[in-house]
Amino acid sequence: MRVLLQRTKSASVTIDGEITGEIPFGLCLLVGFTHTDTRKRN
């Protein structure tokens, strides 16, 4: 799993060409998971 927290002037989420969420300013949190991620901590 990877996480990126970024301060932003604007951000939006687009799915199939349609904006499903947006903010004018604030924090943008991007989270990525893969099939090999588990609950076990290293």
PDBQT receptor file of N, H, CA, C and O in Angstrom, charges set to zero:
ATOM      1  N   MET A   1       0.847  -1.168   0.000  1.00  0.00    +0.000 N 
ATOM      2  CA  MET A   1       0.000   0.000   0.000  1.00  0.00    +0.000 C 
ATOM      3  C   MET A   1       0.898   1.237   0.000  1.00  0.00    +0.000 C 
ATOM      4  O   MET A   1       1.930   1.272   0.669  1.00  0.00    +0.000 OA
ATOM      5  N   ARG A   2       0.490   2.237  -0.752  1.00  0.00    +0.000 N 
ATOM      6  H   ARG A   2      -0.349   2.209  -1.296  1.00  0.00    +0.000 HD
ATOM      7  CA  ARG A   2       1.186   3.514  -0.803  1.00  0.00    +0.000 C 
ATOM      8  C   ARG A   2       0.178   4.620  -0.513  1.00  0.00    +0.000 C 
ATOM      9  O   ARG A   2      -0.973   4.553  -0.945  1.00  0.00    +0.000 OA
ATOM     10  N   VAL A   3       0.620   5.630   0.219  1.00  0.00    +0.000 N 
ATOM     11  H   VAL A   3       1.554   5.684   0.570  1.00  0.00    +0.000 HD
ATOM     12  CA  VAL A   3      -0.241   6.762   0.553  1.00  0.00    +0.000 C 
ATOM     13  C   VAL A   3       0.514   8.051   0.257  1.00  0.00    +0.000 C 
ATOM     14  O   VAL A   3       1.693   8.179   0.589  1.00  0.00    +0.000 OA
ATOM     15  N   LEU A   4      -0.161   8.992  -0.360  1.00  0.00    +0.000 N 
ATOM     16  H   LEU A   4      -1.118   8.888  -0.630  1.00  0.00    +0.000 HD
ATOM     17  CA  LEU A   4       0.415  10.297  -0.648  1.00  0.00    +0.000 C 
ATOM     18  C   LEU A   4      -0.561  11.361  -0.175  1.00  0.00    +0.000 C 
ATOM     19  O   LEU A   4      -1.715  11.383  -0.601  1.00  0.00    +0.000 OA
ATOM     20  N   LEU A   5      -0.099  12.247   0.710  1.00  0.00    +0.000 N 
ATOM     21  H   LEU A   5       0.839  12.230   1.057  1.00  0.00    +0.000 HD
ATOM     22  CA  LEU A   5      -0.902  13.368   1.194  1.00  0.00    +0.000 C 
ATOM     23  C   LEU A   5      -0.313  14.636   0.596  1.00  0.00    +0.000 C 
ATOM     24  O   LEU A   5       0.880  14.907   0.736  1.00  0.00    +0.000 OA
ATOM     25  N   GLN A   6      -1.161  15.409  -0.071  1.00  0.00    +0.000 N 
ATOM     26  H   GLN A   6      -2.129  15.188  -0.184  1.00  0.00    +0.000 HD
ATOM     27  CA  GLN A   6      -0.674  16.579  -0.775  1.00  0.00    +0.000 C 
ATOM     28  C   GLN A   6      -1.610  17.767  -0.537  1.00  0.00    +0.000 C 
ATOM     29  O   GLN A   6      -2.831  17.638  -0.630  1.00  0.00    +0.000 OA
ATOM     30  N   ARG A   7      -1.019  18.922  -0.229  1.00  0.00    +0.000 N 
ATOM     31  H   ARG A   7      -0.028  19.027  -0.153  1.00  0.00    +0.000 HD
ATOM     32  CA  ARG A   7      -1.801  20.156  -0.126  1.00  0.00    +0.000 C 
ATOM     33  C   ARG A   7      -2.095  20.621  -1.550  1.00  0.00    +0.000 C 
ATOM     34  O   ARG A   7      -1.231  20.545  -2.424  1.00  0.00    +0.000 OA
ATOM     35  N   THR A   8      -3.314  21.103  -1.779  1.00  0.00    +0.000 N 
ATOM     36  H   THR A   8      -4.015  21.165  -1.069  1.00  0.00    +0.000 HD
ATOM     37  CA  THR A   8      -3.702  21.436  -3.148  1.00  0.00    +0.000 C 
ATOM     38  C   THR A   8      -4.516  22.716  -3.226  1.00  0.00    +0.000 C 
ATOM     39  O   THR A   8      -5.216  23.073  -2.278  1.00  0.00    +0.000 OA
ATOM     40  N   LYS A   9      -4.424  23.402  -4.349  1.00  0.00    +0.000 N 
ATOM     41  H   LYS A   9      -3.855  23.112  -5.118  1.00  0.00    +0.000 HD
ATOM     42  CA  LYS A   9      -5.262  24.571  -4.609  1.00  0.00    +0.000 C 
ATOM     43  C   LYS A   9      -6.625  24.144  -5.148  1.00  0.00    +0.000 C 
ATOM     44  O   LYS A   9      -7.620  24.844  -4.964  1.00  0.00    +0.000 OA
ATOM     45  N   SER A  10      -6.662  22.990  -5.814  1.00  0.00    +0.000 N 
ATOM     46  H   SER A  10      -5.854  22.421  -5.964  1.00  0.00    +0.000 HD
ATOM     47  CA  SER A  10      -7.918  22.403  -6.285  1.00  0.00    +0.000 C 
ATOM     48  C   SER A  10      -7.662  20.944  -6.632  1.00  0.00    +0.000 C 
ATOM     49  O   SER A  10      -6.543  20.570  -6.981  1.00  0.00    +0.000 OA
ATOM     50  N   ALA A  11      -8.696  20.125  -6.535  1.00  0.00    +0.000 N 
ATOM     51  H   ALA A  11      -9.605  20.429  -6.252  1.00  0.00    +0.000 HD
ATOM     52  CA  ALA A  11      -8.575  18.703  -6.867  1.00  0.00    +0.000 C 
ATOM     53  C   ALA A  11      -9.942  18.168  -7.274  1.00  0.00    +0.000 C 
ATOM     54  O   ALA A  11     -10.977  18.657  -6.819  1.00  0.00    +0.000 OA
ATOM     55  N   SER A  12      -9.929  17.153  -8.140  1.00  0.00    +0.000 N 
ATOM     56  H   SER A  12      -9.089  16.755  -8.510  1.00  0.00    +0.000 HD
ATOM     57  CA  SER A  12     -11.183  16.526  -8.542  1.00  0.00    +0.000 C 
ATOM     58  C   SER A  12     -10.932  15.063  -8.880  1.00  0.00    +0.000 C 
ATOM     59  O   SER A  12      -9.812  14.660  -9.194  1.00  0.00    +0.000 OA
ATOM     60  N   VAL A  13     -12.009  14.275  -8.806  1.00  0.00    +0.000 N 
ATOM     61  H   VAL A  13     -12.918  14.602  -8.550  1.00  0.00    +0.000 HD
ATOM     62  CA  VAL A  13     -11.984  12.861  -9.170  1.00  0.00    +0.000 C 
ATOM     63  C   VAL A  13     -12.935  12.685 -10.344  1.00  0.00    +0.000 C 
ATOM     64  O   VAL A  13     -14.102  13.070 -10.267  1.00  0.00    +0.000 OA
ATOM     65  N   THR A  14     -12.435  12.101 -11.436  1.00  0.00    +0.000 N 
ATOM     66  H   THR A  14     -11.487  11.788 -11.499  1.00  0.00    +0.000 HD
ATOM     67  CA  THR A  14     -13.243  11.886 -12.626  1.00  0.00    +0.000 C 
ATOM     68  C   THR A  14     -13.308  10.390 -12.927  1.00  0.00    +0.000 C 
ATOM     69  O   THR A  14     -12.281   9.715 -12.999  1.00  0.00    +0.000 OA
ATOM     70  N   ILE A  15     -14.525   9.885 -13.102  1.00  0.00    +0.000 N 
ATOM     71  H   ILE A  15     -15.359  10.433 -13.043  1.00  0.00    +0.000 HD
ATOM     72  CA  ILE A  15     -14.742   8.475 -13.448  1.00  0.00    +0.000 C 
ATOM     73  C   ILE A  15     -15.587   8.438 -14.707  1.00  0.00    +0.000 C 
ATOM     74  O   ILE A  15     -16.684   8.996 -14.742  1.00  0.00    +0.000 OA
ATOM     75  N   ASP A  16     -15.082   7.784 -15.739  1.00  0.00    +0.000 N 
ATOM     76  H   ASP A  16     -14.191   7.331 -15.711  1.00  0.00    +0.000 HD
ATOM     77  CA  ASP A  16     -15.769   7.683 -17.033  1.00  0.00    +0.000 C 
ATOM     78  C   ASP A  16     -16.177   9.057 -17.562  1.00  0.00    +0.000 C 
ATOM     79  O   ASP A  16     -17.274   9.216 -18.097  1.00  0.00    +0.000 OA
ATOM     80  N   GLY A  17     -15.296  10.048 -17.412  1.00  0.00    +0.000 N 
ATOM     81  H   GLY A  17     -14.405   9.919 -16.977  1.00  0.00    +0.000 HD
ATOM     82  CA  GLY A  17     -15.553  11.382 -17.932  1.00  0.00    +0.000 C 
ATOM     83  C   GLY A  17     -16.472  12.242 -17.081  1.00  0.00    +0.000 C 
ATOM     84  O   GLY A  17     -16.760  13.379 -17.456  1.00  0.00    +0.000 OA
ATOM     85  N   GLU A  18     -16.945  11.731 -15.942  1.00  0.00    +0.000 N 
ATOM     86  H   GLU A  18     -16.712  10.808 -15.638  1.00  0.00    +0.000 HD
ATOM     87  CA  GLU A  18     -17.856  12.477 -15.071  1.00  0.00    +0.000 C 
ATOM     88  C   GLU A  18     -17.160  12.797 -13.753  1.00  0.00    +0.000 C 
ATOM     89  O   GLU A  18     -16.604  11.905 -13.112  1.00  0.00    +0.000 OA
ATOM     90  N   ILE A  19     -17.187  14.068 -13.345  1.00  0.00    +0.000 N 
ATOM     91  H   ILE A  19     -17.639  14.792 -13.866  1.00  0.00    +0.000 HD
ATOM     92  CA  ILE A  19     -16.585  14.460 -12.073  1.00  0.00    +0.000 C 
ATOM     93  C   ILE A  19     -17.469  13.950 -10.940  1.00  0.00    +0.000 C 
ATOM     94  O   ILE A  19     -18.646  14.301 -10.849  1.00  0.00    +0.000 OA
ATOM     95  N   THR A  20     -16.884  13.111 -10.072  1.00  0.00    +0.000 N 
ATOM     96  H   THR A  20     -15.929  12.826 -10.146  1.00  0.00    +0.000 HD
ATOM     97  CA  THR A  20     -17.637  12.526  -8.962  1.00  0.00    +0.000 C 
ATOM     98  C   THR A  20     -17.334  13.201  -7.632  1.00  0.00    +0.000 C 
ATOM     99  O   THR A  20     -18.044  12.982  -6.651  1.00  0.00    +0.000 OA
ATOM    100  N   GLY A  21     -16.293  14.015  -7.591  1.00  0.00    +0.000 N 
ATOM    101  H   GLY A  21     -15.716  14.192  -8.388  1.00  0.00    +0.000 HD
ATOM    102  CA  GLY A  21     -15.962  14.755  -6.383  1.00  0.00    +0.000 C 
ATOM    103  C   GLY A  21     -14.931  15.819  -6.686  1.00  0.00    +0.000 C 
ATOM    104  O   GLY A  21     -14.076  15.635  -7.553  1.00  0.00    +0.000 OA
ATOM    105  N   GLU A  22     -15.008  16.940  -5.972  1.00  0.00    +0.000 N 
ATOM    106  H   GLU A  22     -15.703  17.090  -5.268  1.00  0.00    +0.000 HD
ATOM    107  CA  GLU A  22     -14.021  17.987  -6.167  1.00  0.00    +0.000 C 
ATOM    108  C   GLU A  22     -13.969  18.890  -4.946  1.00  0.00    +0.000 C 
ATOM    109  O   GLU A  22     -14.944  19.008  -4.204  1.00  0.00    +0.000 OA
ATOM    110  N   ILE A  23     -12.811  19.532  -4.744  1.00  0.00    +0.000 N 
ATOM    111  H   ILE A  23     -12.019  19.436  -5.347  1.00  0.00    +0.000 HD
ATOM    112  CA  ILE A  23     -12.624  20.499  -3.671  1.00  0.00    +0.000 C 
ATOM    113  C   ILE A  23     -11.899  21.711  -4.247  1.00  0.00    +0.000 C 
ATOM    114  O   ILE A  23     -11.070  21.559  -5.145  1.00  0.00    +0.000 OA
ATOM    115  N   PRO A  24     -12.199  22.923  -3.742  1.00  0.00    +0.000 N 
ATOM    116  CA  PRO A  24     -11.524  24.109  -4.249  1.00  0.00    +0.000 C 
ATOM    117  C   PRO A  24     -10.105  24.257  -3.685  1.00  0.00    +0.000 C 
ATOM    118  O   PRO A  24      -9.232  24.784  -4.375  1.00  0.00    +0.000 OA
ATOM    119  N   PHE A  25      -9.856  23.809  -2.461  1.00  0.00    +0.000 N 
ATOM    120  H   PHE A  25     -10.565  23.380  -1.901  1.00  0.00    +0.000 HD
ATOM    121  CA  PHE A  25      -8.534  23.852  -1.839  1.00  0.00    +0.000 C 
ATOM    122  C   PHE A  25      -8.545  22.908  -0.647  1.00  0.00    +0.000 C 
ATOM    123  O   PHE A  25      -9.614  22.537  -0.161  1.00  0.00    +0.000 OA
ATOM    124  N   GLY A  26      -7.379  22.520  -0.176  1.00  0.00    +0.000 N 
ATOM    125  H   GLY A  26      -6.511  22.822  -0.570  1.00  0.00    +0.000 HD
ATOM    126  CA  GLY A  26      -7.308  21.647   0.996  1.00  0.00    +0.000 C 
ATOM    127  C   GLY A  26      -6.265  20.567   0.831  1.00  0.00    +0.000 C 
ATOM    128  O   GLY A  26      -5.178  20.809   0.305  1.00  0.00    +0.000 OA
ATOM    129  N   LEU A  27      -6.604  19.363   1.287  1.00  0.00    +0.000 N 
ATOM    130  H   LEU A  27      -7.487  19.166   1.714  1.00  0.00    +0.000 HD
ATOM    131  CA  LEU A  27      -5.697  18.226   1.242  1.00  0.00    +0.000 C 
ATOM    132  C   LEU A  27      -6.250  17.153   0.314  1.00  0.00    +0.000 C 
ATOM    133  O   LEU A  27      -7.444  16.858   0.327  1.00  0.00    +0.000 OA
ATOM    134  N   CYS A  28      -5.372  16.582  -0.482  1.00  0.00    +0.000 N 
ATOM    135  H   CYS A  28      -4.401  16.822  -0.493  1.00  0.00    +0.000 HD
ATOM    136  CA  CYS A  28      -5.731  15.488  -1.386  1.00  0.00    +0.000 C 
ATOM    137  C   CYS A  28      -4.980  14.248  -0.911  1.00  0.00    +0.000 C 
ATOM    138  O   CYS A  28      -3.751  14.261  -0.838  1.00  0.00    +0.000 OA
ATOM    139  N   LEU A  29      -5.692  13.192  -0.593  1.00  0.00    +0.000 N 
ATOM    140  H   LEU A  29      -6.691  13.181  -0.652  1.00  0.00    +0.000 HD
ATOM    141  CA  LEU A  29      -5.099  11.940  -0.117  1.00  0.00    +0.000 C 
ATOM    142  C   LEU A  29      -5.265  10.887  -1.207  1.00  0.00    +0.000 C 
ATOM    143  O   LEU A  29      -6.386  10.514  -1.554  1.00  0.00    +0.000 OA
ATOM    144  N   LEU A  30      -4.139  10.409  -1.745  1.00  0.00    +0.000 N 
ATOM    145  H   LEU A  30      -3.229  10.712  -1.463  1.00  0.00    +0.000 HD
ATOM    146  CA  LEU A  30      -4.150   9.364  -2.769  1.00  0.00    +0.000 C 
ATOM    147  C   LEU A  30      -3.695   8.066  -2.119  1.00  0.00    +0.000 C 
ATOM    148  O   LEU A  30      -2.632   8.021  -1.499  1.00  0.00    +0.000 OA
ATOM    149  N   VAL A  31      -4.493   7.007  -2.256  1.00  0.00    +0.000 N 
ATOM    150  H   VAL A  31      -5.356   7.043  -2.760  1.00  0.00    +0.000 HD
ATOM    151  CA  VAL A  31      -4.183   5.717  -1.640  1.00  0.00    +0.000 C 
ATOM    152  C   VAL A  31      -4.208   4.643  -2.720  1.00  0.00    +0.000 C 
ATOM    153  O   VAL A  31      -5.150   4.566  -3.509  1.00  0.00    +0.000 OA
ATOM    154  N   GLY A  32      -3.153   3.808  -2.750  1.00  0.00    +0.000 N 
ATOM    155  H   GLY A  32      -2.388   3.871  -2.109  1.00  0.00    +0.000 HD
ATOM    156  CA  GLY A  32      -3.086   2.726  -3.721  1.00  0.00    +0.000 C 
ATOM    157  C   GLY A  32      -2.914   1.379  -3.045  1.00  0.00    +0.000 C 
ATOM    158  O   GLY A  32      -2.078   1.237  -2.152  1.00  0.00    +0.000 OA
ATOM    159  N   PHE A  33      -3.689   0.394  -3.455  1.00  0.00    +0.000 N 
ATOM    160  H   PHE A  33      -4.368   0.510  -4.181  1.00  0.00    +0.000 HD
ATOM    161  CA  PHE A  33      -3.623  -0.966  -2.934  1.00  0.00    +0.000 C 
ATOM    162  C   PHE A  33      -3.316  -1.922  -4.075  1.00  0.00    +0.000 C 
ATOM    163  O   PHE A  33      -3.571  -1.615  -5.240  1.00  0.00    +0.000 OA
ATOM    164  N   THR A  34      -2.772  -3.072  -3.738  1.00  0.00    +0.000 N 
ATOM    165  H   THR A  34      -2.565  -3.321  -2.792  1.00  0.00    +0.000 HD
ATOM    166  CA  THR A  34      -2.545  -4.119  -4.730  1.00  0.00    +0.000 C 
ATOM    167  C   THR A  34      -2.960  -5.463  -4.134  1.00  0.00    +0.000 C 
ATOM    168  O   THR A  34      -3.198  -5.565  -2.930  1.00  0.00    +0.000 OA
ATOM    169  N   HIS A  35      -3.043  -6.478  -4.967  1.00  0.00    +0.000 N 
ATOM    170  H   HIS A  35      -2.849  -6.394  -5.944  1.00  0.00    +0.000 HD
ATOM    171  CA  HIS A  35      -3.502  -7.791  -4.527  1.00  0.00    +0.000 C 
ATOM    172  C   HIS A  35      -2.562  -8.442  -3.511  1.00  0.00    +0.000 C 
ATOM    173  O   HIS A  35      -2.977  -9.356  -2.798  1.00  0.00    +0.000 OA
ATOM    174  N   THR A  36      -1.315  -7.997  -3.426  1.00  0.00    +0.000 N 
ATOM    175  H   THR A  36      -0.978  -7.255  -4.005  1.00  0.00    +0.000 HD
ATOM    176  CA  THR A  36      -0.367  -8.590  -2.464  1.00  0.00    +0.000 C 
ATOM    177  C   THR A  36      -0.386  -7.897  -1.102  1.00  0.00    +0.000 C 
ATOM    178  O   THR A  36       0.311  -8.341  -0.189  1.00  0.00    +0.000 OA
ATOM    179  N   ASP A  37      -1.158  -6.827  -0.937  1.00  0.00    +0.000 N 
ATOM    180  H   ASP A  37      -1.724  -6.466  -1.678  1.00  0.00    +0.000 HD
ATOM    181  CA  ASP A  37      -1.266  -6.149   0.352  1.00  0.00    +0.000 C 
ATOM    182  C   ASP A  37      -2.031  -7.023   1.349  1.00  0.00    +0.000 C 
ATOM    183  O   ASP A  37      -3.040  -7.641   1.008  1.00  0.00    +0.000 OA
ATOM    184  N   THR A  38      -1.527  -7.062   2.590  1.00  0.00    +0.000 N 
ATOM    185  H   THR A  38      -0.707  -6.560   2.866  1.00  0.00    +0.000 HD
ATOM    186  CA  THR A  38      -2.188  -7.815   3.656  1.00  0.00    +0.000 C 
ATOM    187  C   THR A  38      -2.245  -6.927   4.904  1.00  0.00    +0.000 C 
ATOM    188  O   THR A  38      -1.733  -5.808   4.896  1.00  0.00    +0.000 OA
ATOM    189  N   ARG A  39      -2.866  -7.428   5.972  1.00  0.00    +0.000 N 
ATOM    190  H   ARG A  39      -3.283  -8.337   5.979  1.00  0.00    +0.000 HD
ATOM    191  CA  ARG A  39      -2.933  -6.708   7.235  1.00  0.00    +0.000 C 
ATOM    192  C   ARG A  39      -1.613  -6.808   8.011  1.00  0.00    +0.000 C 
ATOM    193  O   ARG A  39      -1.390  -6.046   8.952  1.00  0.00    +0.000 OA
ATOM    194  N   LYS A  40      -0.748  -7.732   7.624  1.00  0.00    +0.000 N 
ATOM    195  H   LYS A  40      -0.929  -8.351   6.860  1.00  0.00    +0.000 HD
ATOM    196  CA  LYS A  40       0.516  -7.940   8.315  1.00  0.00    +0.000 C 
ATOM    197  C   LYS A  40       1.428  -6.731   8.145  1.00  0.00    +0.000 C 
ATOM    198  O   LYS A  40       1.604  -6.230   7.034  1.00  0.00    +0.000 OA
ATOM    199  N   ARG A  41       2.014  -6.260   9.260  1.00  0.00    +0.000 N 
ATOM    200  H   ARG A  41       1.871  -6.667  10.162  1.00  0.00    +0.000 HD
ATOM    201  CA  ARG A  41       2.959  -5.136   9.224  1.00  0.00    +0.000 C 
ATOM    202  C   ARG A  41       4.367  -5.657   9.143  1.00  0.00    +0.000 C 
ATOM    203  O   ARG A  41       4.676  -6.709   9.702  1.00  0.00    +0.000 OA
ATOM    204  N   ASN A  42       5.232  -4.931   8.449  1.00  0.00    +0.000 N 
ATOM    205  H   ASN A  42       4.981  -4.077   7.994  1.00  0.00    +0.000 HD
ATOM    206  CA  ASN A  42       6.642  -5.311   8.325  1.00  0.00    +0.000 C 
ATOM    207  C   ASN A  42       7.437  -4.765   9.477  1.00  0.00    +0.000 C 
ATOM    208  O   ASN A  42       8.647  -4.980   9.550  1.00  0.00    +0.000 OA
TER     209      ASN A  42
